[in-house]
Amino acid sequence: MSLLRCVTKLTRAIGTSPQFANQSTGTVPLSACFNFSNLKRNENTHQTFSSSGTLRNASSQPNDRETSENRPHSPRLKSNDFVEESSPRHNPPTSRQKISEATFDGNRSRVVLHVGTERYEFPAVWLRDNCQCERCFHGGSSSRVLNWERFDVDRVKVTRVSLLEGGQSLEVMWSEADGEKDEAHRSVYDLGWLLSRNFKEENTQRYLKEWYRPQPIVWGVEKFGEVLREFSFDDVLRDDAVLRQWIEALIAYGIVMIKGAPLTENECRRLADRVGFIRKTHYGEEFIVKAKEGTSNVAYLSTPLQMHTDLPYYDYKPGCNLLHCLVQSTNPIGGENLIADGFYVAEQLRQFHPDEFRLLSETLVDWSDLGADEAGTFHSIYRAPVICVGRDGRLERINHSVPQRDSHFSVPIDRVEPWYRAMQRFVNILHREAVSFKTTPGDILTFSNVRMVHGRTGYTDTAGNTRHIVGAYLDWDEIYSKLRILKATSERDREQQ
């Protein structure tokens, strides 16, 4: 049976699995296996290892640095494609779990179901829109084919509701206008399908958090050693369970270390292919990060690389970075990675400096890149705030790159200086919360390019002291898609056992 058919079959039930935040099997905390002697503290800007924020928190311990500043401490799937993981209340229907009563409330145009002690309401218009019959739904592609050119919300009319299969399914009969006469239409809905899509608030939130976009766990510098996970390159490539754990850790913490990759230049591609495919940019698919003469990008210099997010001048910028270390600078000082959780920094501003958060989340900044590389000459421009907030209030993207912030600043002149002051605050917190460390040959540092802000300390590039990194990008759409596939496959395997 093909995966698509198995997945479609699973839409008739609701699966169960451990909560996302508790996934730990197969991972090794950084504190247990990472060489902390490589972690350094920059006395001027950033520290070695605080955790707070309004999202899920890595820790709720008091933060002395916040107190010192006289501040209180702050602490993707089409609905028809896959089976949703369930909370204990919404397990797959059993012989004891069935619809005991189905009625139609004509005043509110809702179908009301009683399942055990629970009462569920479904808008009639939603049920009609999601009819599963062959005329309205194409099972092979899990797609609605209902003719919406003839769909009339005001004329959706339920004539009868009844139970099938001993209460395991709901039948709804409709009266539909077709010219001057009414025609009957029949819809049948599986109980598991209905329960997984019920409109109770807790079910909606569960779906959004577990299937649409699991919530990130924001972290500050002091918790870096606890949140960073390590995975074996071979295990990620061979074992779907480990692949899933890597993806879930990447979503939760924004950064994961993969160890033991071969020292060849195609390993980022192999890792990307495990998820989906490499995201190509005007720098190519895989790119080499090492000192180059006559470069059009400051990343290819041996001088310090200021903390930044990659490609802020892209409307749809790559979501995840893969940086594979082939050769590392042998000097004891220089060539260290710098990285900080930009979402944590943004949440610090939202809680303690709301006016500056508003400036950085509402002011459109001009980002640009002009030059030539593998794909030829380019001139990219995009306008977006430093802190991008979704309509639901969740952080979606951080944009920050001093070299790529254009000299064109298309804002009212009175807003310029306040924005600069807010940006200064952002950068100060960013460096305070940054950690520095060196990767070693065979490491692939994977991190979210829409969340993590990264950089590198300068180093002396000589014939005997070089640094060679191979980079590539993945898109978050493909990462989330792969995670849902892995979840559905795991559920299928459990059913077959």
N, C-alpha and C positions, 0 to 999 in steps of 0.2 A: 504494500500500500504506500502510495507516495506521501511525502511529508504534508503537502497541501491538503490531500484528502484526509489524512489523520488529523490535521489541525482543524479543518472544517468540521470533522466529526466531533472534536472536542468542544465546539461551541454549544453543544447540547448539554454540557455539564459544567460544573464549577470545580476547579482544582483547589487543592490546599498545599501550602508550602510554608517553610519558616519565614519569619519576618525578615525583610531586607536588611535591616540594621544588624541582625544577628548572624549574618553569613560570615563564617570564619574558617571553616574546614579547608585545609589545604593552603592556608596563608600563614606566613610567619611574621609576627610583629617585628618591626625594624629594630626595636630594642633588643630582640633576641639574636639577630644575625647580622645586622649592619655594622660596619666598622665605624664606631663613633669617633675614632681618632681622626677620621677625615672631616669631621664636622668642626667648623671654626666659628669664632665669634668676632665680628667686626666692631670694635669699640666705638667707631664713629657713627655707624648707621644701623646695622642689624645685629640680632642676637642669635645664639645657637638654637635654642628651642624656645599662648594663653588662649585660651579658648573662650570665645563668647560669640553672641549673635542671636538673631531672632529665628534662625532656622533650627534644625536639629543641632545640638551642641556636643562637641567632643568632650567637654568638661564643664562643670559648674563651680570649680574651685575659685576662691577669691583671687583677684589679679592685683598685685601690689602696685604695678605700674599705673593702672587706672586710678588707684587711690592717690598715688603721688601727684596726679594731675587734677585732684579734687573732683573726680567723677565717680558716680556709682558704678559698681561692677555690672556688666551685662553678661550676664552669663556668656514610545509613540506608536500605533496599533489601531487599525480600524476596528470598531466595536464588534464587527461580525467575523473577524479573522481568527482570533485565538480565544482559547478558554482563559478566563480571568482567574487569578488566584483569589481565594476567598478568605474572609474572616470566619472564625468558628461558627458564627450565626448562620452563615450562608453556605453550608456544606451541600454537596450534590444531593438531590432528592433521593430518599430511600422509601421503602414500603411504608414507613411510618411518617414520612414527610410528603404531604400531598396537598393539593388544593381542596379544602373542605367546603368552600363556598365561593361562588363567583357571581357578582351582581353588576349591574350598570347603573351609575348615578347620572341620570339625564340632566339634572340641574347643572352639574359641573362637567359633564361629558367625560366621565372617567370610569374605567373598569376597576372594580374593587375585588381583590382576592384575599381570602383568609387561608393562611398556611400555618398550621399549628396555632400558636398564640400570636402570630404576627399578622398584621394587616398591611396590605400593599395597594397603592393606587397607581394606575397607569392611564395617562391621557389617551383618549380615543384617537386623536389625530396622530399621536406618536405610534400607536399600535398599527393604524392603517398605513402609515408611512413605512413601517418596518414589517409589512406582511412578508412571510417566507414562502409563499407559493411561487410556482415557476413563472407566472406572469409578472410577478413583482420583484423577484429576487433570483439572481443567477448564482447557484451554489458553487459552480466550478471556480468562479473568481471571487466569491464572497462579496458580491456587489449588488446594490439596489438597481433595478431596471424599471421600477415603477414610472409610468409616464407622467411626469410632473407638468407637462403642458396642459393636461386635462385634470390635474389635481385641484380640488376646490375645498379649502379648509372648512368653509362654512357649510358644506354639504356632506361632510363626513357624518354618517348616521349609523349607529349600532342598532340592529334589529333583534339580536339574540346573543347571549353568552351561555356557554355550557361547558361541561367538563368531559374530557376524554381520558382513556387509559387509567381509570380509577383515580382521577385527579392529578395525573402526571402531565397533562397537557390542557391548554385552554383553547376552546373554539369560539371564534367571533364571527357572526354573520353581519354583513354590511348591506345597506341599501344605497346604490350608487346611481346617479343620474346619467343616462346615456341618451342624449337627444331629448325626446319627450317622454321616455319611459324609464322606470327604475329597474336596475338589474341587481341581482343578489351576487355578493362576493363572499367567499369563505376564506378565513385565515385561521391557521393553527399555530400555537406557540408552545414550545416545550417549557416546562416549569423551570428547569435549570437555567435556560436562556433568559427567562423573565427575571429570575432572582438575581442573576449576575448584573442585570441592567436596571434594577429597581431604583426608584428616585429618592430613597431615604438618604439623608445627608451623610451618614457614616459610610454608606456604600459608595456614594459619589466620591468622597474624599479618599477612600481606600483605592478606588480605581485610578484616580489621578496620581496618587503617591506611588503606587506599586506598578502601574502599567504605563501611564502616560509619561511622567517624569519623576522618578524617585527623588525625594528631597536630599539635597547635599548636606553633609555634616561639616559646618565651617570650623576652622581651627586656626589658632595663633601659634606663634613660634614655639612656645613652651610645650606644645603637644605634638610637635612634628614627629618625634621619635615614637609616639604611640599610634599615630594614624597611618604612617607610611607602611605599606605592605610590600612584601617581596614574593615573586613567583619565578619559577624556573622557566626559561625560554622553551625548552623541550616539552615541559608539561603543558604549557599554554597551547603549543602547536598540536599536541597529541590528544589531550584530554578535554572534552567539552565541559566537564564540571569545573575544571581549573580555569578554562576560558571564561566561563560565566562568572566565577569568583573575581577574576581580574577586572572584568567589565563592571561588576557591582562595586568593587573597591574604587575604581576610577570615577564612577558616578558619585559615590559617597564622599570621597576625600579629595578628588581632583588630581591626584598624583599617585602613581604606583611605579615601583622599580621592578624591572624584569632582568634576571641574572642569567649569565651563561650563554649568551648568544655567540655564534661563531664569528670570527673576526674577518668577515667578508662584507662587501658593500651592498648585498641584496637582502639582508636579514629584515630590514624594516618592511620591505615589500612582502616577504613571507608572512610577517606578523599582520600587516594590513590585509592581505588576502585571506587570512583566517577569519577576519571580521567582515570584510566586504571588498573594498578596493581603495587604492591610494587616491587622495584628492590632489589633482594637479593644479598648480598655480603658474604664474608667469616665471617662477623660478624652477619649473619643471616638476617632475614627480618625486624622485629622490634628489636631495641636494647635499652637497658637501660643505661642511662648516670647518674651514681652516684658513689660516692666513693666506690671502691672495693679493697680489699686486694689481692695482688698477681696478679694484672691485667697485661695484655700484651699490653695495650693501655693507653697512658698518659691522654686521655680524661676521664678515669675513676679514676683519682686522684683528690683531692681537691686543689692541688697546682695550680698556674696560668697556664692556657692553652694558649700558644702562638698563635697568629693569623695564620690561615692556611686555605687551602681548603682540603676537605676530599678526601682520597684515590687517591692521585696523581700518585700512582704506578699502577693504572688501565689504560689500553689502552682506554677502553670504560668505563669511570668512571660515577657513578650516577650523574644525572644532577641537581636534586633539593632536598634540605633537608627539612624535616618536623620535627620540634622539639616541642614536646608537654610538657608543664610544668605541672607537677602534684603537686610537692612540691617545694617551693622556700625558699632559705636561708632567715631567718628573721633578720639576722644582718644587720645594716644599711650600712655597707661597706663589699664588697666581694660578689662573685657570679654573677657579672654583665656580660651580653652578650657584646661582642665587635664585631663590624662589619664595613666593609668599602667596597666601590665599587671598586673592582680590575680593572675593565675596565677604570674607571676614573683615577686611579693611572697610568695605562699603557698609557693612552692618555696624561697625564702630561709628562711622560717620552718621548713619541713620539714627542711631540711638543717642549719641553724645553731641553731635553737631548737625542737627536737622536742617538748618538753613544752608550749610555748605553741601550737605547731601543733595538738597533740592537743586542747587546751582549745578552740581556735577551731573545730575540725572536729567536735567531739563535743557541745559545749554548744548546746542548742536555745535560740535567741533569739526573743523575741516581736517581730514586725514588724507595724505597723498603719498604716492611713490612714483618716482620718475627715473627711468634708467633702461638698461638692457641686460638680458640674461639669456638663459636657454631658449625661452619662447620668443625671443626677439625684443624689440624696443617696446616700452609700455609707459603709460601715464595714467595711473589709477587715482581716483578721487572718490571719497565717500564722506558723508556728514553724519555723525552720530555722537551722542553724549559719551563721556568717560564711563559713567555707570548707566547701563541700560536696564530698565525695570519693565517687566511685563504688565499686562492689564490686571493680572491677579495680585500684583504687588511683589511677586518673586523676582529676584535678581536673575537676569538672563545673560548678560554679557558685560565684560570689562574691556574698555579700549584705553590703552596707554602706550605711547611710544613717542619719546621726545624727538627723535629724528624724523618720524613720519607725521608729526603734527605740523600742518601747513602754516605758512606765514599769513595766508588768508584766514581771517577770523571773522566770519560773516554773522556778527551779532551787533546789537546796539552798543554804542561806544560806552555808555554808562555801566554796562554789564561786564566789561573787560577786566577791570581791576578786581572786583569781587570774585570773579571766576579764578583769577590767578591765585588769590589768597586761599580759596577753597582747594585748588589743586595743590598748593604747597602743603596744606594739611594732609591731603590724601597721600602725597609722596612721603611725608615724614612718618606717617603711620605705616605705610607700606615697607619702608626700610627698617623700621623698628620691629616689624613682624616677619622679616625675611630670614631664612636660614641659608647657610652656605655649606657646601660639601663638594667633594670631587667624585665623579663617577670613575669607574675603572674599566679597562678594556673588557668588552663582553656585556656591559650593562646597557640596557635600553631604558632610558628614562621616559616614561609616558605620562602626559599630563594634559589637563583641559586648557585649551587655548582661549576659551571664552571666560575662564575663571582664574587660572593661575597667572601671576605676573612673574616673569623670569628674566635673568640676565647672567652675566659672567664677569668675574674679576679679570683684570688684564694679566698678561703673561709675556715673557720674553721668548720670541720665536726664533730659534736657531736650528742649524742642521741637527744638533744633538738634543734639541728640546722642542718637539712639535706637539700639536694637538689636532686630532683628526676625528671629526664627528660626522656621521651620516644621518640626515634628517628626512622625515616624511610626515605627511598629514593624513588624518582620517576625519570624516564628517560624523557629527553626532547622530544624524539621522540614521546612518548605517550602523553605528554602535548600538543605539536603542533597538533598531530592527533586529540585530543579531541576538540581543538579550531576550527579546520576546520569542524568537524562534527557539532559543535554548530552553526557555521556560516551557513552551508548548511541547517540545520534544521530551523533556523530563516528565511532564504530565502523561504523555502517551506511554512512555516506558513504564511508569507506575501502574497504569491501567492494565498493561499487558502482563505484569508480574503475577 
